[in-house]
Amino acid sequence: MAAAALLTIAAAGSAAPRHGDRVEGLSATLRLDQVQLLGSHNSYKRYPSADEEARIRTLAPQYWDELDYGHPPLEAQFAIGIRQIEIDVAPDPQGGLYATPYQMAAPATRKAMTAPGAKVLHFPQIDTESHCLVFRDCLAILRRWSDRHPDHLPVTVLVNASDFPPIAGSWLHDAKFEAGDLDALDTDIRTVMGEDRLIVPDSVRGDCPTLAEAVRAHAWPTLAAAKGRFVFVLDGDERHYALYRAGHPSLRGRAMFGYYDEQSPEAAVFNIQDPRGEDAHIARLVRAGYLVRTRADADTKEARADDPTRLTAAIASGAQFVSSDYYDGVPNPHGYAYRASLPGDVLHRCDPVAARCEALPSRRADR
């Protein structure tokens, strides 16, 4: 009888967790800062067409090797299991600033590119091809996909605000994000995504005096609370960050987090591009409760050399977001052997630097 009872207890203890206890294979009790994701860098970027390749090779041939990459459409990335993306935005408050390559495009495209609002591209007149040309259109893709998959892991979106000063003989405009342009990004996010789909600084800060204090108190939501929602992070420069927090201490009322230094009341997310030699620094930030983004590869160098050194360092550091241009499913016309994934060939897992993790890795999202 005793042996039978022990077997019953053991069987009960090893039973699979109930569906509601997990979010895409991960324990729903994990916090947002306790999950490690393989994400995509410049996620909007199409693999260059023949016309774009010719343009780059003519106007900026020295940059061709580092621009010779691209991603599948955003919906395809989500189907693969990507849950962290990056969208480059360019200011266009009057409209038409980046319309030149689309003068012969379909009427709807010409209309979109001449209307006011942030556009999505890598570099004007050189590297411009995108899966979604207008920021609001990119957001609409995210919202439609989320509506169809309401129980998805929280998706983090890096919004890379790019200024484009004049370049003699190439680019005549001085395109800069100003306070109103940053406000417009917030408005687009809130309008298209909906407040109920967002994890914003106010909700993380709660009753804490500052956002940084809340983060250090590990106030990020659990996956149970965060599933089906999005985190937006402003990825710009110091001028952008100063404009973005002006009148918004601890990012009160803002739709996005930002990359602020550790002494700042707004500190919550960090961007450490190269993890090599930064492992202890990243691990300290992660254990303190901050979110950290780093890169597994850059400028196609690791892919061309089949070098996983940077990827290995990024994963070991515990950074929650490890961005790559080379995961299973990306265009690969050169047949590169290099591929980025987390241990166990997964795209998301419990972060062993931030949490006590189960022995079994998470499974990829259903394709």
Long-range contacts (C-beta under 8 A, 24 or more apart in sequence): 23-151, 23-152, 23-153, 23-223, 23-224, 23-227, 24-81, 24-83, 24-151, 24-152, 24-153, 24-348, 24-362, 24-365, 25-348, 25-362, 25-363, 26-153, 26-223, 26-348, 26-349, 26-350, 26-362, 27-223, 27-350, 27-358, 28-222, 28-223, 28-224, 28-227, 29-222, 29-223, 29-224, 30-222, 30-223, 30-350, 30-355, 31-218, 31-220, 31-221, 31-222, 31-223, 31-355, 32-154, 32-199, 32-220, 32-221, 32-222, 32-223, 32-226, 32-231, 32-291, 32-320, 33-215, 33-218, 33-220, 33-286, 33-289, 33-290, 33-291, 33-320, 33-351, 33-354, 34-350, 34-351, 34-354, 34-355, 35-153, 35-223, 35-320, 35-348, 35-349, 35-350, 35-351, 36-315, 36-318, 36-319, 36-320, 36-322, 36-342, 36-348, 36-349, 36-350, 36-351, 36-352, 36-354, 37-82, 37-83, 37-84, 37-153, 37-156, 37-320, 37-321, 37-322, 37-347, 37-348, 38-82, 38-84, 38-296, 38-322, 38-323, 38-324, 38-327, 38-340, 38-341, 38-342, 38-346, 38-347, 38-348, 39-82, 39-83, 39-84, 39-85, 39-86, 39-156, 39-293, 39-321, 39-322, 39-323, 39-324, 40-71, 40-77, 40-82, 40-84, 40-85, 40-86, 40-323, 40-324, 40-325, 40-327, 41-86, 41-295, 41-298, 41-323, 41-324, 41-325, 42-71, 42-86, 42-88, 42-122, 42-325, 43-71, 43-74, 43-77, 43-82, 43-85, 43-86, 43-87, 44-71, 44-74, 44-85, 44-86, 44-87, 44-88, 44-120, 44-130, 44-131, 44-132, 44-138, 45-69, 45-70, 45-71, 45-122, 45-127, 45-129, 45-130, 45-131, 46-70, 46-71, 46-129, 46-130, 46-131, 47-71, 47-331, 47-333, 48-127, 48-129, 49-129, 52-127, 52-128, 52-129, 55-125, 55-126, 56-126, 56-127, 59-125, 59-126, 59-170, 60-126, 63-126, 65-299, 65-300, 65-304, 66-298, 66-299, 66-300, 66-301, 67-122, 67-127, 68-300, 68-334, 69-300, 69-303, 69-325, 69-326, 69-330, 69-331, 70-129, 70-330, 70-331, 71-131, 71-325, 71-330, 71-331, 72-329, 72-330, 72-331, 73-131, 73-141, 74-131, 74-132, 74-138, 74-141, 74-142, 74-145, 75-141, 75-145, 76-329, 77-329, 78-145, 78-149, 78-152, 78-155, 78-365, 79-365, 79-367, 80-327, 80-328, 80-329, 80-347, 80-364, 80-365, 80-367, 81-346, 81-347, 81-348, 81-364, 81-365, 82-327, 82-347, 83-152, 83-153, 83-154, 83-155, 83-156, 83-347, 83-348, 84-155, 84-156, 84-157, 84-158, 84-293, 84-321, 84-323, 85-155, 85-156, 85-157, 85-158, 86-157, 86-158, 86-160, 86-235, 86-323, 87-120, 87-135, 87-138, 87-157, 87-158, 87-159, 87-160, 88-120, 88-121, 88-122, 88-160, 88-162, 89-118, 89-119, 89-120, 89-135, 89-159, 89-160, 89-161, 89-162, 89-185, 90-118, 90-119, 90-120, 90-121, 90-124, 90-162, 90-164, 90-175, 91-118, 91-161, 91-163, 91-175, 91-176, 91-177, 91-178, 91-181, 92-116, 92-117, 92-118, 92-119, 92-175, 93-178, 93-180, 93-181, 93-184, 97-124, 97-173, 97-175, 98-124, 98-128, 100-125, 101-125, 101-128, 102-133, 109-133, 112-137, 117-184, 117-188, 118-181, 118-184, 118-185, 118-188, 123-164, 124-164, 124-171, 124-173, 124-175, 125-170, 125-171, 126-170, 135-185, 135-188, 136-188, 136-191, 136-192, 139-188, 139-189, 139-192, 139-193, 140-192, 142-193, 142-230, 143-192, 143-193, 143-194, 143-197, 146-197, 146-228, 146-230, 149-228, 150-227, 150-228, 151-227, 151-228, 152-227, 152-228, 152-365, 153-223, 153-226, 153-227, 153-348, 154-199, 154-223, 154-226, 154-227, 154-228, 154-229, 154-230, 154-231, 155-229, 155-230, 155-231, 156-230, 156-231, 156-232, 156-233, 156-291, 156-321, 157-230, 157-231, 157-232, 157-233, 158-233, 158-235, 158-293, 158-323, 159-185, 159-232, 159-233, 159-234, 159-235, 159-256, 160-235, 160-236, 161-185, 161-234, 161-235, 161-236, 161-237, 161-240, 162-236, 163-237, 177-236, 177-240, 177-243, 178-243, 179-243, 179-246, 182-234, 182-240, 182-243, 182-244, 185-234, 185-255, 185-256, 186-254, 186-255, 186-256, 189-232, 189-255, 189-256, 190-255, 193-230, 196-229, 197-228, 197-229, 197-230, 198-229, 198-230, 198-231, 198-232, 198-255, 199-226, 199-229, 199-230, 199-231, 200-254, 200-255, 200-256, 201-250, 201-251, 201-252, 201-254, 201-256, 201-257, 201-266, 201-268, 202-251, 202-252, 202-253, 202-254, 204-268, 205-250, 205-251, 205-252, 209-250, 209-265, 210-249, 210-250, 210-265, 210-266, 211-250, 211-251, 211-257, 211-265, 211-266, 211-267, 211-268, 212-250, 212-262, 212-264, 212-265, 212-266, 212-267, 212-268, 213-265, 215-267, 215-268, 215-288, 215-289, 215-290, 216-288, 216-289, 216-290, 217-289, 218-289, 219-289, 220-289, 220-291, 231-257, 232-256, 232-257, 233-257, 233-258, 233-259, 233-269, 233-293, 234-258, 234-259, 235-259, 235-271, 241-266, 257-291, 262-290, 269-293, 272-319, 273-298, 274-298, 274-310, 275-310, 275-313, 275-314, 275-316, 275-317, 275-319, 276-309, 276-310, 276-313, 278-313, 278-317, 279-313, 279-316, 279-317, 282-317, 282-318, 282-319, 283-317, 283-318, 283-353, 286-317, 286-318, 286-319, 286-320, 286-351, 286-353, 286-354, 287-318, 287-353, 287-354, 291-320, 291-321, 292-317, 292-318, 292-319, 292-320, 292-321, 293-319, 293-320, 293-321, 293-322, 293-323, 294-319, 294-321, 294-322, 294-323, 295-322, 295-323, 295-324, 296-322, 296-323, 296-324, 296-326, 296-340, 297-324, 297-325, 297-326, 297-338, 297-340, 298-325, 300-325, 302-326, 302-338, 303-334, 303-336, 303-338, 304-334, 304-336, 305-338, 306-336, 306-337, 306-338, 307-338, 308-338, 311-340, 315-342, 315-343, 317-353, 318-351, 318-352, 318-353, 318-354, 320-351, 320-354
